């Protein structure tokens, strides 16, 4: 079964919900709402059915949300470590994608995974003060070479 997050924006701030209504509104099972009640979701329990205030439900989801992890300019996000990491040895490669931006590539200092990050070209001077950035060039094309080596076997005479 696919896991999904409940849509907290479907909750009305000034409405009261029963367990069943909260489950229908959030498109989750009633057991999930009951589990949230056990884990600290405030509710009115003096009467049956239990009532959950919409504002309390919104606050409960806000407390459960993990804060975003922001990367510093010299850090890239490592998906294996699941955290921002610096490049191994402070070495990064910058490959321009457009005139205004490009992609940084580096190796994670902890696990050795290749990390990528899209960066604005205007932030490169700040980044170069904190890490060593190289600008690798691809293999030269035949048209970029001064004297390309063509297929010379067409010019040789066939000997029989």
Chimera marker file (.cmm) of the C-alpha trace (Angstrom):
<marker_set name="trace">
<marker id="1" x="0.000" y="0.000" z="0.000" r="1" g="1" b="0" radius="0.5"/>
<marker id="2" x="1.378" y="3.422" z="-0.940" r="1" g="1" b="0" radius="0.5"/>
<marker id="3" x="2.266" y="5.760" z="1.873" r="1" g="1" b="0" radius="0.5"/>
<marker id="4" x="1.309" y="9.381" z="1.657" r="1" g="1" b="0" radius="0.5"/>
<marker id="5" x="1.251" y="12.336" z="3.972" r="1" g="1" b="0" radius="0.5"/>
<marker id="6" x="-2.072" y="13.696" z="5.179" r="1" g="1" b="0" radius="0.5"/>
<marker id="7" x="-2.988" y="17.004" z="3.570" r="1" g="1" b="0" radius="0.5"/>
<marker id="8" x="-2.956" y="19.433" z="6.487" r="1" g="1" b="0" radius="0.5"/>
<marker id="9" x="-4.504" y="22.154" z="4.323" r="1" g="1" b="0" radius="0.5"/>
<marker id="10" x="-7.754" y="20.152" z="4.145" r="1" g="1" b="0" radius="0.5"/>
<marker id="11" x="-8.317" y="20.803" z="7.863" r="1" g="1" b="0" radius="0.5"/>
<marker id="12" x="-10.613" y="23.675" z="8.836" r="1" g="1" b="0" radius="0.5"/>
<marker id="13" x="-9.222" y="25.754" z="11.721" r="1" g="1" b="0" radius="0.5"/>
<marker id="14" x="-12.546" y="26.416" z="13.495" r="1" g="1" b="0" radius="0.5"/>
<marker id="15" x="-14.245" y="23.053" z="13.005" r="1" g="1" b="0" radius="0.5"/>
<marker id="16" x="-14.509" y="20.102" z="15.385" r="1" g="1" b="0" radius="0.5"/>
<marker id="17" x="-13.830" y="16.599" z="14.057" r="1" g="1" b="0" radius="0.5"/>
<marker id="18" x="-14.692" y="13.135" z="15.269" r="1" g="1" b="0" radius="0.5"/>
<marker id="19" x="-12.162" y="10.387" z="14.643" r="1" g="1" b="0" radius="0.5"/>
<marker id="20" x="-14.114" y="9.249" z="11.574" r="1" g="1" b="0" radius="0.5"/>
<marker id="21" x="-14.493" y="12.779" z="10.174" r="1" g="1" b="0" radius="0.5"/>
<marker id="22" x="-10.789" y="13.518" z="10.665" r="1" g="1" b="0" radius="0.5"/>
<marker id="23" x="-9.895" y="10.272" z="8.899" r="1" g="1" b="0" radius="0.5"/>
<marker id="24" x="-12.186" y="11.093" z="5.952" r="1" g="1" b="0" radius="0.5"/>
<marker id="25" x="-10.911" y="14.669" z="5.708" r="1" g="1" b="0" radius="0.5"/>
<marker id="26" x="-7.251" y="13.597" z="5.739" r="1" g="1" b="0" radius="0.5"/>
<marker id="27" x="-7.845" y="10.461" z="3.631" r="1" g="1" b="0" radius="0.5"/>
<marker id="28" x="-6.253" y="8.157" z="6.219" r="1" g="1" b="0" radius="0.5"/>
<marker id="29" x="-7.487" y="5.179" z="8.231" r="1" g="1" b="0" radius="0.5"/>
<marker id="30" x="-9.369" y="5.674" z="11.510" r="1" g="1" b="0" radius="0.5"/>
<marker id="31" x="-6.621" y="3.677" z="13.215" r="1" g="1" b="0" radius="0.5"/>
<marker id="32" x="-4.105" y="6.342" z="12.186" r="1" g="1" b="0" radius="0.5"/>
<marker id="33" x="-6.146" y="9.060" z="13.891" r="1" g="1" b="0" radius="0.5"/>
<marker id="34" x="-6.494" y="6.902" z="17.019" r="1" g="1" b="0" radius="0.5"/>
<marker id="35" x="-2.722" y="6.354" z="17.014" r="1" g="1" b="0" radius="0.5"/>
<marker id="36" x="-2.209" y="10.127" z="16.822" r="1" g="1" b="0" radius="0.5"/>
<marker id="37" x="-4.493" y="10.502" z="19.845" r="1" g="1" b="0" radius="0.5"/>
<marker id="38" x="-2.260" y="8.082" z="21.786" r="1" g="1" b="0" radius="0.5"/>
<marker id="39" x="0.836" y="10.022" z="20.689" r="1" g="1" b="0" radius="0.5"/>
<marker id="40" x="-0.352" y="13.349" z="22.034" r="1" g="1" b="0" radius="0.5"/>
<marker id="41" x="-2.990" y="14.793" z="19.701" r="1" g="1" b="0" radius="0.5"/>
<marker id="42" x="-5.178" y="16.942" z="22.017" r="1" g="1" b="0" radius="0.5"/>
<marker id="43" x="-8.854" y="15.995" z="22.074" r="1" g="1" b="0" radius="0.5"/>
<marker id="44" x="-12.004" y="16.402" z="24.133" r="1" g="1" b="0" radius="0.5"/>
<marker id="45" x="-12.574" y="13.062" z="25.848" r="1" g="1" b="0" radius="0.5"/>
<marker id="46" x="-15.357" y="13.889" z="28.352" r="1" g="1" b="0" radius="0.5"/>
<marker id="47" x="-17.985" y="12.677" z="25.903" r="1" g="1" b="0" radius="0.5"/>
<marker id="48" x="-18.350" y="10.154" z="23.146" r="1" g="1" b="0" radius="0.5"/>
<marker id="49" x="-17.432" y="10.412" z="20.302" r="1" g="1" b="0" radius="0.5"/>
<marker id="50" x="-14.102" y="12.128" z="20.991" r="1" g="1" b="0" radius="0.5"/>
<marker id="51" x="-13.843" y="15.580" z="19.453" r="1" g="1" b="0" radius="0.5"/>
<marker id="52" x="-10.682" y="16.959" z="17.916" r="1" g="1" b="0" radius="0.5"/>
<marker id="53" x="-10.401" y="20.704" z="17.391" r="1" g="1" b="0" radius="0.5"/>
<marker id="54" x="-9.226" y="21.697" z="13.930" r="1" g="1" b="0" radius="0.5"/>
<marker id="55" x="-6.625" y="24.110" z="15.319" r="1" g="1" b="0" radius="0.5"/>
<marker id="56" x="-5.181" y="21.369" z="17.537" r="1" g="1" b="0" radius="0.5"/>
<marker id="57" x="-4.959" y="19.028" z="14.557" r="1" g="1" b="0" radius="0.5"/>
<marker id="58" x="-3.084" y="21.649" z="12.522" r="1" g="1" b="0" radius="0.5"/>
<marker id="59" x="-0.697" y="22.334" z="15.427" r="1" g="1" b="0" radius="0.5"/>
<marker id="60" x="-0.076" y="18.587" z="15.846" r="1" g="1" b="0" radius="0.5"/>
<marker id="61" x="0.996" y="18.274" z="12.200" r="1" g="1" b="0" radius="0.5"/>
<marker id="62" x="3.185" y="21.387" z="12.443" r="1" g="1" b="0" radius="0.5"/>
<marker id="63" x="5.065" y="19.862" z="15.396" r="1" g="1" b="0" radius="0.5"/>
<marker id="64" x="5.534" y="16.576" z="13.512" r="1" g="1" b="0" radius="0.5"/>
<marker id="65" x="7.073" y="18.259" z="10.467" r="1" g="1" b="0" radius="0.5"/>
<marker id="66" x="10.840" y="18.010" z="10.258" r="1" g="1" b="0" radius="0.5"/>
<marker id="67" x="12.664" y="21.273" z="9.509" r="1" g="1" b="0" radius="0.5"/>
<marker id="68" x="14.349" y="21.581" z="6.125" r="1" g="1" b="0" radius="0.5"/>
<marker id="69" x="18.085" y="21.111" z="6.115" r="1" g="1" b="0" radius="0.5"/>
<marker id="70" x="19.677" y="24.067" z="4.366" r="1" g="1" b="0" radius="0.5"/>
<marker id="71" x="23.067" y="23.673" z="2.725" r="1" g="1" b="0" radius="0.5"/>
<marker id="72" x="25.774" y="26.292" z="3.147" r="1" g="1" b="0" radius="0.5"/>
<marker id="73" x="27.313" y="27.577" z="-0.116" r="1" g="1" b="0" radius="0.5"/>
<marker id="74" x="30.241" y="25.141" z="0.183" r="1" g="1" b="0" radius="0.5"/>
<marker id="75" x="28.011" y="22.136" z="1.082" r="1" g="1" b="0" radius="0.5"/>
<marker id="76" x="26.063" y="19.706" z="-1.092" r="1" g="1" b="0" radius="0.5"/>
<marker id="77" x="23.258" y="17.400" z="0.044" r="1" g="1" b="0" radius="0.5"/>
<marker id="78" x="24.266" y="13.738" z="0.267" r="1" g="1" b="0" radius="0.5"/>
<marker id="79" x="21.298" y="11.438" z="-0.303" r="1" g="1" b="0" radius="0.5"/>
<marker id="80" x="23.025" y="8.444" z="1.276" r="1" g="1" b="0" radius="0.5"/>
<marker id="81" x="23.956" y="10.323" z="4.479" r="1" g="1" b="0" radius="0.5"/>
<marker id="82" x="20.704" y="12.356" z="4.318" r="1" g="1" b="0" radius="0.5"/>
<marker id="83" x="22.496" y="15.491" z="5.433" r="1" g="1" b="0" radius="0.5"/>
<marker id="84" x="24.444" y="18.429" z="3.992" r="1" g="1" b="0" radius="0.5"/>
<marker id="85" x="28.113" y="17.479" z="3.566" r="1" g="1" b="0" radius="0.5"/>
<marker id="86" x="31.275" y="19.182" z="2.389" r="1" g="1" b="0" radius="0.5"/>
<marker id="87" x="33.244" y="17.884" z="-0.549" r="1" g="1" b="0" radius="0.5"/>
<marker id="88" x="36.089" y="15.447" z="0.064" r="1" g="1" b="0" radius="0.5"/>
<marker id="89" x="39.313" y="17.429" z="0.061" r="1" g="1" b="0" radius="0.5"/>
<marker id="90" x="37.360" y="20.590" z="-0.767" r="1" g="1" b="0" radius="0.5"/>
<marker id="91" x="37.359" y="19.652" z="-4.468" r="1" g="1" b="0" radius="0.5"/>
<marker id="92" x="34.320" y="20.412" z="-6.648" r="1" g="1" b="0" radius="0.5"/>
<marker id="93" x="33.645" y="20.363" z="-10.388" r="1" g="1" b="0" radius="0.5"/>
<marker id="94" x="31.478" y="23.045" z="-12.006" r="1" g="1" b="0" radius="0.5"/>
<marker id="95" x="29.791" y="22.256" z="-15.322" r="1" g="1" b="0" radius="0.5"/>
<marker id="96" x="27.900" y="25.190" z="-16.844" r="1" g="1" b="0" radius="0.5"/>
<marker id="97" x="24.369" y="24.348" z="-18.006" r="1" g="1" b="0" radius="0.5"/>
<marker id="98" x="23.245" y="27.826" z="-19.073" r="1" g="1" b="0" radius="0.5"/>
<marker id="99" x="24.842" y="31.263" z="-19.155" r="1" g="1" b="0" radius="0.5"/>
<marker id="100" x="23.578" y="31.997" z="-15.650" r="1" g="1" b="0" radius="0.5"/>
<marker id="101" x="23.802" y="28.639" z="-13.841" r="1" g="1" b="0" radius="0.5"/>
<marker id="102" x="25.530" y="25.296" z="-13.712" r="1" g="1" b="0" radius="0.5"/>
<marker id="103" x="25.927" y="22.113" z="-11.716" r="1" g="1" b="0" radius="0.5"/>
<marker id="104" x="28.443" y="21.357" z="-8.985" r="1" g="1" b="0" radius="0.5"/>
<marker id="105" x="29.633" y="17.788" z="-8.514" r="1" g="1" b="0" radius="0.5"/>
<marker id="106" x="31.663" y="16.518" z="-5.592" r="1" g="1" b="0" radius="0.5"/>
<marker id="107" x="32.359" y="13.394" z="-3.568" r="1" g="1" b="0" radius="0.5"/>
<marker id="108" x="30.937" y="13.121" z="-0.038" r="1" g="1" b="0" radius="0.5"/>
<marker id="109" x="33.675" y="13.214" z="2.568" r="1" g="1" b="0" radius="0.5"/>
<marker id="110" x="31.888" y="10.652" z="4.760" r="1" g="1" b="0" radius="0.5"/>
<marker id="111" x="30.502" y="7.940" z="2.455" r="1" g="1" b="0" radius="0.5"/>
<marker id="112" x="32.140" y="8.572" z="-0.948" r="1" g="1" b="0" radius="0.5"/>
<marker id="113" x="28.875" y="9.122" z="-2.844" r="1" g="1" b="0" radius="0.5"/>
<marker id="114" x="28.824" y="11.579" z="-5.739" r="1" g="1" b="0" radius="0.5"/>
<marker id="115" x="26.742" y="14.644" z="-4.854" r="1" g="1" b="0" radius="0.5"/>
<marker id="116" x="25.276" y="17.262" z="-7.189" r="1" g="1" b="0" radius="0.5"/>
<marker id="117" x="23.944" y="20.778" z="-6.649" r="1" g="1" b="0" radius="0.5"/>
<marker id="118" x="22.615" y="23.410" z="-9.037" r="1" g="1" b="0" radius="0.5"/>
<marker id="119" x="24.309" y="26.759" z="-8.482" r="1" g="1" b="0" radius="0.5"/>
<marker id="120" x="23.985" y="30.244" z="-9.886" r="1" g="1" b="0" radius="0.5"/>
<marker id="121" x="27.077" y="31.407" z="-11.747" r="1" g="1" b="0" radius="0.5"/>
<marker id="122" x="27.016" y="34.652" z="-9.752" r="1" g="1" b="0" radius="0.5"/>
<marker id="123" x="27.751" y="32.671" z="-6.543" r="1" g="1" b="0" radius="0.5"/>
<marker id="124" x="30.933" y="31.088" z="-7.887" r="1" g="1" b="0" radius="0.5"/>
<marker id="125" x="33.321" y="33.752" z="-6.507" r="1" g="1" b="0" radius="0.5"/>
<marker id="126" x="31.988" y="33.189" z="-2.977" r="1" g="1" b="0" radius="0.5"/>
<marker id="127" x="32.218" y="29.435" z="-3.436" r="1" g="1" b="0" radius="0.5"/>
<marker id="128" x="35.806" y="29.590" z="-4.737" r="1" g="1" b="0" radius="0.5"/>
<marker id="129" x="36.913" y="31.228" z="-1.460" r="1" g="1" b="0" radius="0.5"/>
<marker id="130" x="35.664" y="28.240" z="0.546" r="1" g="1" b="0" radius="0.5"/>
<marker id="131" x="36.482" y="25.307" z="-1.763" r="1" g="1" b="0" radius="0.5"/>
<marker id="132" x="38.613" y="24.515" z="-4.792" r="1" g="1" b="0" radius="0.5"/>
<marker id="133" x="36.365" y="24.599" z="-7.850" r="1" g="1" b="0" radius="0.5"/>
<marker id="134" x="37.572" y="23.161" z="-11.155" r="1" g="1" b="0" radius="0.5"/>
<marker id="135" x="36.003" y="23.686" z="-14.542" r="1" g="1" b="0" radius="0.5"/>
<marker id="136" x="36.485" y="20.409" z="-16.433" r="1" g="1" b="0" radius="0.5"/>
<marker id="137" x="36.269" y="20.400" z="-20.186" r="1" g="1" b="0" radius="0.5"/>
<marker id="138" x="34.893" y="17.521" z="-22.190" r="1" g="1" b="0" radius="0.5"/>
<marker id="139" x="36.781" y="15.642" z="-24.858" r="1" g="1" b="0" radius="0.5"/>
<marker id="140" x="37.540" y="17.868" z="-27.847" r="1" g="1" b="0" radius="0.5"/>
<marker id="141" x="35.413" y="17.405" z="-30.936" r="1" g="1" b="0" radius="0.5"/>
<marker id="142" x="36.895" y="16.854" z="-34.364" r="1" g="1" b="0" radius="0.5"/>
<marker id="143" x="35.773" y="20.314" z="-35.420" r="1" g="1" b="0" radius="0.5"/>
<marker id="144" x="37.511" y="21.894" z="-32.394" r="1" g="1" b="0" radius="0.5"/>
<marker id="145" x="40.906" y="20.357" z="-33.220" r="1" g="1" b="0" radius="0.5"/>
<marker id="146" x="43.440" y="22.248" z="-35.314" r="1" g="1" b="0" radius="0.5"/>
<marker id="147" x="44.250" y="19.342" z="-37.639" r="1" g="1" b="0" radius="0.5"/>
<marker id="148" x="41.675" y="16.591" z="-37.293" r="1" g="1" b="0" radius="0.5"/>
<marker id="149" x="42.722" y="13.090" z="-38.241" r="1" g="1" b="0" radius="0.5"/>
<marker id="150" x="40.363" y="11.988" z="-40.933" r="1" g="1" b="0" radius="0.5"/>
<marker id="151" x="39.868" y="8.573" z="-42.395" r="1" g="1" b="0" radius="0.5"/>
<marker id="152" x="43.003" y="8.154" z="-44.448" r="1" g="1" b="0" radius="0.5"/>
<marker id="153" x="42.266" y="4.629" z="-45.653" r="1" g="1" b="0" radius="0.5"/>
<marker id="154" x="40.201" y="6.092" z="-48.492" r="1" g="1" b="0" radius="0.5"/>
<marker id="155" x="43.293" y="7.728" z="-49.966" r="1" g="1" b="0" radius="0.5"/>
<marker id="156" x="45.444" y="4.590" z="-50.025" r="1" g="1" b="0" radius="0.5"/>
<marker id="157" x="45.594" y="2.517" z="-53.144" r="1" g="1" b="0" radius="0.5"/>
<marker id="158" x="44.348" y="-0.965" z="-53.031" r="1" g="1" b="0" radius="0.5"/>
<marker id="159" x="47.016" y="-3.539" z="-53.860" r="1" g="1" b="0" radius="0.5"/>
<marker id="160" x="45.864" y="-6.836" z="-55.201" r="1" g="1" b="0" radius="0.5"/>
<link id1="1" id2="2" r="1" g="1" b="0" radius="0.2"/>
<link id1="2" id2="3" r="1" g="1" b="0" radius="0.2"/>
<link id1="3" id2="4" r="1" g="1" b="0" radius="0.2"/>
<link id1="4" id2="5" r="1" g="1" b="0" radius="0.2"/>
<link id1="5" id2="6" r="1" g="1" b="0" radius="0.2"/>
<link id1="6" id2="7" r="1" g="1" b="0" radius="0.2"/>
<link id1="7" id2="8" r="1" g="1" b="0" radius="0.2"/>
<link id1="8" id2="9" r="1" g="1" b="0" radius="0.2"/>
<link id1="9" id2="10" r="1" g="1" b="0" radius="0.2"/>
<link id1="10" id2="11" r="1" g="1" b="0" radius="0.2"/>
<link id1="11" id2="12" r="1" g="1" b="0" radius="0.2"/>
<link id1="12" id2="13" r="1" g="1" b="0" radius="0.2"/>
<link id1="13" id2="14" r="1" g="1" b="0" radius="0.2"/>
<link id1="14" id2="15" r="1" g="1" b="0" radius="0.2"/>
<link id1="15" id2="16" r="1" g="1" b="0" radius="0.2"/>
<link id1="16" id2="17" r="1" g="1" b="0" radius="0.2"/>
<link id1="17" id2="18" r="1" g="1" b="0" radius="0.2"/>
<link id1="18" id2="19" r="1" g="1" b="0" radius="0.2"/>
<link id1="19" id2="20" r="1" g="1" b="0" radius="0.2"/>
<link id1="20" id2="21" r="1" g="1" b="0" radius="0.2"/>
<link id1="21" id2="22" r="1" g="1" b="0" radius="0.2"/>
<link id1="22" id2="23" r="1" g="1" b="0" radius="0.2"/>
<link id1="23" id2="24" r="1" g="1" b="0" radius="0.2"/>
<link id1="24" id2="25" r="1" g="1" b="0" radius="0.2"/>
<link id1="25" id2="26" r="1" g="1" b="0" radius="0.2"/>
<link id1="26" id2="27" r="1" g="1" b="0" radius="0.2"/>
<link id1="27" id2="28" r="1" g="1" b="0" radius="0.2"/>
<link id1="28" id2="29" r="1" g="1" b="0" radius="0.2"/>
<link id1="29" id2="30" r="1" g="1" b="0" radius="0.2"/>
<link id1="30" id2="31" r="1" g="1" b="0" radius="0.2"/>
<link id1="31" id2="32" r="1" g="1" b="0" radius="0.2"/>
<link id1="32" id2="33" r="1" g="1" b="0" radius="0.2"/>
<link id1="33" id2="34" r="1" g="1" b="0" radius="0.2"/>
<link id1="34" id2="35" r="1" g="1" b="0" radius="0.2"/>
<link id1="35" id2="36" r="1" g="1" b="0" radius="0.2"/>
<link id1="36" id2="37" r="1" g="1" b="0" radius="0.2"/>
<link id1="37" id2="38" r="1" g="1" b="0" radius="0.2"/>
<link id1="38" id2="39" r="1" g="1" b="0" radius="0.2"/>
<link id1="39" id2="40" r="1" g="1" b="0" radius="0.2"/>
<link id1="40" id2="41" r="1" g="1" b="0" radius="0.2"/>
<link id1="41" id2="42" r="1" g="1" b="0" radius="0.2"/>
<link id1="42" id2="43" r="1" g="1" b="0" radius="0.2"/>
<link id1="43" id2="44" r="1" g="1" b="0" radius="0.2"/>
<link id1="44" id2="45" r="1" g="1" b="0" radius="0.2"/>
<link id1="45" id2="46" r="1" g="1" b="0" radius="0.2"/>
<link id1="46" id2="47" r="1" g="1" b="0" radius="0.2"/>
<link id1="47" id2="48" r="1" g="1" b="0" radius="0.2"/>
<link id1="48" id2="49" r="1" g="1" b="0" radius="0.2"/>
<link id1="49" id2="50" r="1" g="1" b="0" radius="0.2"/>
<link id1="50" id2="51" r="1" g="1" b="0" radius="0.2"/>
<link id1="51" id2="52" r="1" g="1" b="0" radius="0.2"/>
<link id1="52" id2="53" r="1" g="1" b="0" radius="0.2"/>
<link id1="53" id2="54" r="1" g="1" b="0" radius="0.2"/>
<link id1="54" id2="55" r="1" g="1" b="0" radius="0.2"/>
<link id1="55" id2="56" r="1" g="1" b="0" radius="0.2"/>
<link id1="56" id2="57" r="1" g="1" b="0" radius="0.2"/>
<link id1="57" id2="58" r="1" g="1" b="0" radius="0.2"/>
<link id1="58" id2="59" r="1" g="1" b="0" radius="0.2"/>
<link id1="59" id2="60" r="1" g="1" b="0" radius="0.2"/>
<link id1="60" id2="61" r="1" g="1" b="0" radius="0.2"/>
<link id1="61" id2="62" r="1" g="1" b="0" radius="0.2"/>
<link id1="62" id2="63" r="1" g="1" b="0" radius="0.2"/>
<link id1="63" id2="64" r="1" g="1" b="0" radius="0.2"/>
<link id1="64" id2="65" r="1" g="1" b="0" radius="0.2"/>
<link id1="65" id2="66" r="1" g="1" b="0" radius="0.2"/>
<link id1="66" id2="67" r="1" g="1" b="0" radius="0.2"/>
<link id1="67" id2="68" r="1" g="1" b="0" radius="0.2"/>
<link id1="68" id2="69" r="1" g="1" b="0" radius="0.2"/>
<link id1="69" id2="70" r="1" g="1" b="0" radius="0.2"/>
<link id1="70" id2="71" r="1" g="1" b="0" radius="0.2"/>
<link id1="71" id2="72" r="1" g="1" b="0" radius="0.2"/>
<link id1="72" id2="73" r="1" g="1" b="0" radius="0.2"/>
<link id1="73" id2="74" r="1" g="1" b="0" radius="0.2"/>
<link id1="74" id2="75" r="1" g="1" b="0" radius="0.2"/>
<link id1="75" id2="76" r="1" g="1" b="0" radius="0.2"/>
<link id1="76" id2="77" r="1" g="1" b="0" radius="0.2"/>
<link id1="77" id2="78" r="1" g="1" b="0" radius="0.2"/>
<link id1="78" id2="79" r="1" g="1" b="0" radius="0.2"/>
<link id1="79" id2="80" r="1" g="1" b="0" radius="0.2"/>
<link id1="80" id2="81" r="1" g="1" b="0" radius="0.2"/>
<link id1="81" id2="82" r="1" g="1" b="0" radius="0.2"/>
<link id1="82" id2="83" r="1" g="1" b="0" radius="0.2"/>
<link id1="83" id2="84" r="1" g="1" b="0" radius="0.2"/>
<link id1="84" id2="85" r="1" g="1" b="0" radius="0.2"/>
<link id1="85" id2="86" r="1" g="1" b="0" radius="0.2"/>
<link id1="86" id2="87" r="1" g="1" b="0" radius="0.2"/>
<link id1="87" id2="88" r="1" g="1" b="0" radius="0.2"/>
<link id1="88" id2="89" r="1" g="1" b="0" radius="0.2"/>
<link id1="89" id2="90" r="1" g="1" b="0" radius="0.2"/>
<link id1="90" id2="91" r="1" g="1" b="0" radius="0.2"/>
<link id1="91" id2="92" r="1" g="1" b="0" radius="0.2"/>
<link id1="92" id2="93" r="1" g="1" b="0" radius="0.2"/>
<link id1="93" id2="94" r="1" g="1" b="0" radius="0.2"/>
<link id1="94" id2="95" r="1" g="1" b="0" radius="0.2"/>
<link id1="95" id2="96" r="1" g="1" b="0" radius="0.2"/>
<link id1="96" id2="97" r="1" g="1" b="0" radius="0.2"/>
<link id1="97" id2="98" r="1" g="1" b="0" radius="0.2"/>
<link id1="98" id2="99" r="1" g="1" b="0" radius="0.2"/>
<link id1="99" id2="100" r="1" g="1" b="0" radius="0.2"/>
<link id1="100" id2="101" r="1" g="1" b="0" radius="0.2"/>
<link id1="101" id2="102" r="1" g="1" b="0" radius="0.2"/>
<link id1="102" id2="103" r="1" g="1" b="0" radius="0.2"/>
<link id1="103" id2="104" r="1" g="1" b="0" radius="0.2"/>
<link id1="104" id2="105" r="1" g="1" b="0" radius="0.2"/>
<link id1="105" id2="106" r="1" g="1" b="0" radius="0.2"/>
<link id1="106" id2="107" r="1" g="1" b="0" radius="0.2"/>
<link id1="107" id2="108" r="1" g="1" b="0" radius="0.2"/>
<link id1="108" id2="109" r="1" g="1" b="0" radius="0.2"/>
<link id1="109" id2="110" r="1" g="1" b="0" radius="0.2"/>
<link id1="110" id2="111" r="1" g="1" b="0" radius="0.2"/>
<link id1="111" id2="112" r="1" g="1" b="0" radius="0.2"/>
<link id1="112" id2="113" r="1" g="1" b="0" radius="0.2"/>
<link id1="113" id2="114" r="1" g="1" b="0" radius="0.2"/>
<link id1="114" id2="115" r="1" g="1" b="0" radius="0.2"/>
<link id1="115" id2="116" r="1" g="1" b="0" radius="0.2"/>
<link id1="116" id2="117" r="1" g="1" b="0" radius="0.2"/>
<link id1="117" id2="118" r="1" g="1" b="0" radius="0.2"/>
<link id1="118" id2="119" r="1" g="1" b="0" radius="0.2"/>
<link id1="119" id2="120" r="1" g="1" b="0" radius="0.2"/>
<link id1="120" id2="121" r="1" g="1" b="0" radius="0.2"/>
<link id1="121" id2="122" r="1" g="1" b="0" radius="0.2"/>
<link id1="122" id2="123" r="1" g="1" b="0" radius="0.2"/>
<link id1="123" id2="124" r="1" g="1" b="0" radius="0.2"/>
<link id1="124" id2="125" r="1" g="1" b="0" radius="0.2"/>
<link id1="125" id2="126" r="1" g="1" b="0" radius="0.2"/>
<link id1="126" id2="127" r="1" g="1" b="0" radius="0.2"/>
<link id1="127" id2="128" r="1" g="1" b="0" radius="0.2"/>
<link id1="128" id2="129" r="1" g="1" b="0" radius="0.2"/>
<link id1="129" id2="130" r="1" g="1" b="0" radius="0.2"/>
<link id1="130" id2="131" r="1" g="1" b="0" radius="0.2"/>
<link id1="131" id2="132" r="1" g="1" b="0" radius="0.2"/>
<link id1="132" id2="133" r="1" g="1" b="0" radius="0.2"/>
<link id1="133" id2="134" r="1" g="1" b="0" radius="0.2"/>
<link id1="134" id2="135" r="1" g="1" b="0" radius="0.2"/>
<link id1="135" id2="136" r="1" g="1" b="0" radius="0.2"/>
<link id1="136" id2="137" r="1" g="1" b="0" radius="0.2"/>
<link id1="137" id2="138" r="1" g="1" b="0" radius="0.2"/>
<link id1="138" id2="139" r="1" g="1" b="0" radius="0.2"/>
<link id1="139" id2="140" r="1" g="1" b="0" radius="0.2"/>
<link id1="140" id2="141" r="1" g="1" b="0" radius="0.2"/>
<link id1="141" id2="142" r="1" g="1" b="0" radius="0.2"/>
<link id1="142" id2="143" r="1" g="1" b="0" radius="0.2"/>
<link id1="143" id2="144" r="1" g="1" b="0" radius="0.2"/>
<link id1="144" id2="145" r="1" g="1" b="0" radius="0.2"/>
<link id1="145" id2="146" r="1" g="1" b="0" radius="0.2"/>
<link id1="146" id2="147" r="1" g="1" b="0" radius="0.2"/>
<link id1="147" id2="148" r="1" g="1" b="0" radius="0.2"/>
<link id1="148" id2="149" r="1" g="1" b="0" radius="0.2"/>
<link id1="149" id2="150" r="1" g="1" b="0" radius="0.2"/>
<link id1="150" id2="151" r="1" g="1" b="0" radius="0.2"/>
<link id1="151" id2="152" r="1" g="1" b="0" radius="0.2"/>
<link id1="152" id2="153" r="1" g="1" b="0" radius="0.2"/>
<link id1="153" id2="154" r="1" g="1" b="0" radius="0.2"/>
<link id1="154" id2="155" r="1" g="1" b="0" radius="0.2"/>
<link id1="155" id2="156" r="1" g="1" b="0" radius="0.2"/>
<link id1="156" id2="157" r="1" g="1" b="0" radius="0.2"/>
<link id1="157" id2="158" r="1" g="1" b="0" radius="0.2"/>
<link id1="158" id2="159" r="1" g="1" b="0" radius="0.2"/>
<link id1="159" id2="160" r="1" g="1" b="0" radius="0.2"/>
</marker_set>
